[in-house]
Amino acid sequence: MASKGFVSTLDRYDAIVIGAGVAGLTAAAALAHRSLSTLLVERHNVPGGCASFYQRDGYRFDVGATLVGGFGPRGVHRLFNAELGIDVSPEPIEPSMVVHLPDVSVTRYGDERWRGERLRAFGPAAEPFWERQERIADLAYDFSMGFPALPYDVASIATLARAFRPRHLPLLATLGRTVASIMPAAPSARLRSFVDAQLLITAQTNAAGADLAYGATALDLAREGTFHLPDGISTISVALARSIQRAGSSIVYNQSVVAIETRRGRVCAVRLGDGTRIRTSRVISALPISNTIELCPEIDHAFRPRLAALPERWGAFMLYVGLPPASVPADLPTHHQLVGAYDEPPGEGNTAFLSFSGSTELRRARNGGRAVTISTHTDVARWERAERDGTVDALRTRYTRRLEAALDRVVPGASRRAVVLEAATPMTFARYTGRARGLVGGLPQTPRNATLGAIGHRTPVTGLYLCGDSTFPGQSTVGATLSGVNAARAAIDRFS
Ligand SMILES: Cc1cc2nc3c(=O)[nH]c(=O)nc-3n(C[C@H](O)[C@H](O)[C@H](O)COP(=O)(O)OP(=O)(O)OC[C@H]3O[C@@H](n4cnc5c(N)ncnc54)[C@H](O)[C@@H]3O)c2cc1C
């Protein structure tokens, strides 16, 4: 599928994109489809980054991301794929997930059943919150359909202003506020825990931390639609990679960019790990911002203070479980979130997210078994300490037991039947995705860091653009796609 990367020091490209995660693939595809000669450089041997896959003993596991959004009528994946002529055959799934709280399970329906379900779980006192959340989300989605970018100069402010309609005015009132500001003053443990857990996986923070417009949209995931793709979430990346190559551009795998070279404040080349220097005047870095700073110290002053003020913290601990046929009820919903105890902090095994392949998906699990991906947020500093102390193995075992217990809560006895059981720590993410310290999910989407406060696609270096989940609009394959479109647009503008 890929060019094996016979690039030479003599090659010159209109643009070079670094990193074949969803953001980099999107940016490269957008450039390639505008007939710009584009080289996409990826350090791993497959595309997808945090939304990629790996195969073991007949099972194909989603490595990180599992839940597919963005294919509804207003969905970013649907709109962008239509532009490129890509069809990945998304099928809506309903319900989008079940959230298992300590004393009740809440089914996240995307249709009118959600109202009854939330009334049952959270009571009428929470209704004004849900109604406001949905109104804000509707407006934010409506506005985002124009693929807005963060404004960086007078012309782009004017473009943004043109996308803004009088009906979007209430969005201005959300600026600087958090989700907690529209919740009941003393929410029940159920409501607080449910909202916090849902925001943790979509905004990397809780209701007290999450930006209101961002968080309201993130909480709307089920209404916007959740989808099934034939090979899991990596279907998106594989299709984009094919589309780039069909458009005549190249992807080189198993190669890292080790430096972005500049001359007099302009990009002039990138250098690969094998010493190859490739000339270009446009680079899109689709890596986390902390990685890009390492490759191009000239941008350090612009971004380092932001990162110091708002440190990223979350890594992921994962369990990949291959189950034999008939070990899971055929009608089990695809996705589940678990909260262990109301009075324990989120992550670290007290919250977990589980996704199951379907019983008839033979490409994902042989003989109708199930490929299960389970994740929990974890503080990377904990793993760094364990590495220093030589206690990583013990920590891995402890977290493995916690996630096995989570699996057994959803499907009693399932962990005993596992025929594949492998764990991944933040160090595994650092190794396979190159992300600094194994940090994933981008920056927490607080008011300081979301929407107008986010890191945009511009840098102080001419010809260097950013995308990926540490830039606007933030994490998820949907956010990564939007950021890739914005960066490509800016790079294309320089050519037109
Ligand atoms: C455990 C987990 C669960 C998640 N769940 C969901 C979910 O259910 N739904 C959802 O939509 N999102 C989810 N996300 C978030 C989503 O996966 C990410 O936000 C998104 O995939 C990030 O894409 P990206 O392109 O910005 O970065 P990445 O996916 O990190 O891609 C970066 C790419 O750059 C490559 N690279 C790194 N350094 C170099 C270098 N020097 N040279 C060349 N290549 C390099 C890496 O190998 C990688 O392929 C989850 C993330 C995790 C970790």
The ligand as an SDF file (V2000), in Angstrom:
LIG
                    3D

 53 58  0  0  0  0  0  0  0  0999 V2000
   -6.9070    5.3800   24.5710 C   0  0  0  0  0  0  0  0  0  0  0  0
   -7.5230    6.3830   23.6410 C   0  0  0  0  0  0  0  0  0  0  0  0
   -8.8710    6.3300   23.3870 C   0  0  0  0  0  0  0  0  0  0  0  0
   -9.4600    7.2520   22.5170 C   0  0  0  0  0  0  0  0  0  0  0  0
  -10.7770    7.1200   22.2030 N   0  0  0  0  0  0  0  0  0  0  0  0
  -11.2750    7.8480   21.1900 C   0  0  0  0  0  0  0  0  0  0  0  0
  -12.5310    7.5000   20.6350 C   0  0  0  0  0  0  0  0  0  0  0  0
  -13.1650    6.5230   21.0670 O   0  0  0  0  0  0  0  0  0  0  0  0
  -12.9950    8.2450   19.5850 N   0  0  0  0  0  0  0  0  0  0  0  0
  -12.2630    9.2750   19.0440 C   0  0  0  0  0  0  0  0  0  0  0  0
  -12.7190    9.9050   18.0740 O   0  0  0  0  0  0  0  0  0  0  0  0
  -11.0590    9.6170   19.5710 N   0  0  0  0  0  0  0  0  0  0  0  0
  -10.5450    8.9070   20.5960 C   0  0  0  0  0  0  0  0  0  0  0  0
   -9.2950    9.1610   21.0510 N   0  0  0  0  0  0  0  0  0  0  0  0
   -8.5780   10.3430   20.5650 C   0  0  0  0  0  0  0  0  0  0  0  0
   -8.0650   10.1650   19.1530 C   0  0  0  0  0  0  0  0  0  0  0  0
   -7.5340    8.8900   18.9770 O   0  0  0  0  0  0  0  0  0  0  0  0
   -6.9770   11.1860   18.8780 C   0  0  0  0  0  0  0  0  0  0  0  0
   -7.3540   12.4710   19.3310 O   0  0  0  0  0  0  0  0  0  0  0  0
   -6.6430   11.2780   17.4060 C   0  0  0  0  0  0  0  0  0  0  0  0
   -6.5880    9.9990   16.8090 O   0  0  0  0  0  0  0  0  0  0  0  0
   -5.3110   12.0100   17.3040 C   0  0  0  0  0  0  0  0  0  0  0  0
   -4.8750   12.0640   15.9770 O   0  0  0  0  0  0  0  0  0  0  0  0
   -3.5830   12.8890   15.6070 P   0  0  0  0  0  0  0  0  0  0  0  0
   -3.3840   12.7230   14.1520 O   0  0  0  0  0  0  0  0  0  0  0  0
   -3.6940   14.2610   16.1550 O   0  0  0  0  0  0  0  0  0  0  0  0
   -2.3700   12.2480   16.4420 O   0  0  0  0  0  0  0  0  0  0  0  0
   -1.7620   10.7350   16.4660 P   0  0  0  0  0  0  0  0  0  0  0  0
   -2.8510    9.7530   16.2840 O   0  0  0  0  0  0  0  0  0  0  0  0
   -0.9440   10.6660   17.6820 O   0  0  0  0  0  0  0  0  0  0  0  0
   -0.8510   10.7000   15.1810 O   0  0  0  0  0  0  0  0  0  0  0  0
    0.4710   11.1840   15.1590 C   0  0  0  0  0  0  0  0  0  0  0  0
    1.2640   10.3380   14.1710 C   0  0  0  0  0  0  0  0  0  0  0  0
    2.5640   10.8930   14.0250 O   0  0  0  0  0  0  0  0  0  0  0  0
    3.5300    9.8540   13.9880 C   0  0  0  0  0  0  0  0  0  0  0  0
    4.8150   10.4410   14.4020 N   0  0  0  0  0  0  0  0  0  0  0  0
    5.1690   10.8450   15.6520 C   0  0  0  0  0  0  0  0  0  0  0  0
    6.3930   11.4190   15.6150 N   0  0  0  0  0  0  0  0  0  0  0  0
    6.8110   11.3800   14.3220 C   0  0  0  0  0  0  0  0  0  0  0  0
    7.9860   11.8410   13.6510 C   0  0  0  0  0  0  0  0  0  0  0  0
    8.9780   12.4700   14.2980 N   0  0  0  0  0  0  0  0  0  0  0  0
    8.0970   11.6280   12.3110 N   0  0  0  0  0  0  0  0  0  0  0  0
    7.1040   11.0040   11.6400 C   0  0  0  0  0  0  0  0  0  0  0  0
    5.9630   10.5470   12.2270 N   0  0  0  0  0  0  0  0  0  0  0  0
    5.8180   10.7460   13.5450 C   0  0  0  0  0  0  0  0  0  0  0  0
    2.9690    8.8190   14.9430 C   0  0  0  0  0  0  0  0  0  0  0  0
    3.5190    7.5460   14.7210 O   0  0  0  0  0  0  0  0  0  0  0  0
    1.4740    8.9100   14.6470 C   0  0  0  0  0  0  0  0  0  0  0  0
    1.0950    8.0300   13.6240 O   0  0  0  0  0  0  0  0  0  0  0  0
   -8.6730    8.2670   21.9220 C   0  0  0  0  0  0  0  0  0  0  0  0
   -7.3040    8.3260   22.1760 C   0  0  0  0  0  0  0  0  0  0  0  0
   -6.7210    7.3770   23.0130 C   0  0  0  0  0  0  0  0  0  0  0  0
   -5.2330    7.4150   23.2300 C   0  0  0  0  0  0  0  0  0  0  0  0
  1  2  1  0
  2  3  1  0
  2 52  2  0
  3  4  2  0
  4  5  1  0
  4 50  1  0
  5  6  2  0
  6  7  1  0
  6 13  1  0
  7  8  2  0
  7  9  1  0
  9 10  1  0
 10 11  2  0
 10 12  1  0
 12 13  2  0
 13 14  1  0
 14 15  1  0
 14 50  1  0
 15 16  1  0
 16 17  1  0
 16 18  1  0
 18 19  1  0
 18 20  1  0
 20 21  1  0
 20 22  1  0
 22 23  1  0
 23 24  1  0
 24 25  2  0
 24 26  1  0
 24 27  1  0
 27 28  1  0
 28 29  2  0
 28 30  1  0
 28 31  1  0
 31 32  1  0
 32 33  1  0
 33 34  1  0
 33 48  1  0
 34 35  1  0
 35 36  1  0
 35 46  1  0
 36 37  1  0
 36 45  1  0
 37 38  2  0
 38 39  1  0
 39 40  1  0
 39 45  2  0
 40 41  1  0
 40 42  2  0
 42 43  1  0
 43 44  2  0
 44 45  1  0
 46 47  1  0
 46 48  1  0
 48 49  1  0
 50 51  2  0
 51 52  1  0
 52 53  1  0
M  END
$$$$
